Each structure stands twice: as structure tokens, then as C-alpha cells.
């Protein structure tokens, strides 16, 4: 580090700028000198001048010098603005934000230090100032550009490495997600096939359940009909037995009543006689039949 608190490269840039402004300053001084010389050559040709003539010459000289100095100051201002523009443009390329402290531009101590630096760099002897004359180093307004740039680059590299690591992690997670997605799709297809089979089974179960319900209904109807028929058969049997009893009683009653009639008694006597006759005829016939 050198006297101005800058590194060698930046100090050389400062020296180049000071060389440029020294050249411009020399031209300005030569212009002012030429103004006075022109006045001497053009107006100071007589030995005596009146007060009005002197005032007129001084006013003309003032106007010329004022114009030259003003033009040089304006040019210096514009030059400084262009210099700042270069610095800020380079900083913006690295996403840096520089700051300036205008109040420090009138710091007498720092101005004297710059004057001593100029004297040491541009005097004919080109000697460095003694240690006693060296003022405190110019402290930078903010952190040094090179150091800040190095830190920024280091931070960017660290951030880049983190992003790479995160990218690898995300890629790994994405691969795992894709594998899981493929497995889920396969499982979904299998599940859909199972659901399809399950639907068929469900339809068959529904049909079987419907047939079972219909069979149970038919069976219940048949059981009810069978029970009704059995009950009806029992009732019919009872009615038949009752009718048979009534018929038997009626026959007995009829026979009893018939036996009590005269026709029945006559017919019975007649049958008895006929039976006797038949028996006699069989005996007589038996007498005339040959013996074996």
C-alpha cells in the first residue's frame, strides 16, 4: 500500500489523472499569461495613461481572464464527472454500489496530503517526502474496492456451490419422485384391474343374491302353499270322515228303516225259501251225479 492508502494499481491511476490535470492546469495558466501579454503588446504602447484608460484596460483583461478561467473550470467539472462515470460503470458491472462524501473534498488535512503526494511525484528531484512530513493515510470512505470485490466473488462462489448442491439434491428428489410416480401409476393400473374384476364379482354376487332372494321367496310361497294344502287335506279328511260317518249312519238308518218295511220282510222270506229250494235241488242233483 502507498501514501494515499491505495494499492499500487490504483495509485498509478491517480498519478495518471494528476498528470492529466497538471497538463490542463498548465495550459490554463499559459492562456492567462497570454492574456496579460496580449494586453501589454496591444495597449501598453504609450508612456502615460489616464485613469479611464487604465480602468478600460483592466476591465477588458478581467473579462478575458474570467472567460478563460470559467471555461477551464467547467471543463474540469465535466472531466471529473466523466471520471466518476467510468468508476461507477465498472462498479455496476460487478453489482457494486459506491458512495462519495463531498464534505471530505474540503478536508484541509487530506488536501495537504494530496499536495505533498503531488510534490513528491512531480518535482524535478522526484524525491519522496521524509517520514516526518507524511500525513496519516487517507482512509477509504467504504471498504476497499478490491477487497469488497474479492468478498463478493467469494460470496457468489459460495452461493453458486450451495445452488449446485441444492440442484443435485433437487435432481435426486425429482428422480425419486418420478420413480415413485411410476410405481404409483403401476399400482393404480393394478388397482383398476382389481376393481374391474371386483365389479364383475360384485355383479355376480348381486345376481346370486337376487336369485337367492327369489328362491327363498318361491320356497316360502311353496312352503305356505304346502302348509295350506296340508291343512286343507287334513280338513278334507276330517270332512270325509265326517261324511263317511254320516253316510254309514245314513246307511244303517236306511237299512234299519228298510228292514222294518213289509217289502223287505217279504223279500227276505222269499230269499230264504229260494235258498232252501236251491239247497234241495243241489242235494237231488248230487244223487244223480256219477261217482269218480
Secondary structure, DSSP 4 states (H G I P E B T S, - for coil): --TTS--HHHHHHHHHHHHHHHHHHHHHHHHHHHHHHHHHHHHTTSS---HHHHHHHHHHHHHHHHHHHHHHHHHHHHHHHHHHHHHHHHHHHTT------GGGGG-HHHHHHHHHHHHHHHSSS-PPPPGGGPPPP---SSS-HHHHHHHHHHHHHHHHHHHHHHHHHHHHHHHHHHHHHHHHHHHHHHHHHHHHHHHHHHHHHHHHHHHHHHHHHHHHHHHHHHHHHHHHHHHHHHHHHHHHHHHHHHHHHHHHHHHTSHHHHHHHHHHHHHHHHHHHHHHHHHHHSPP-
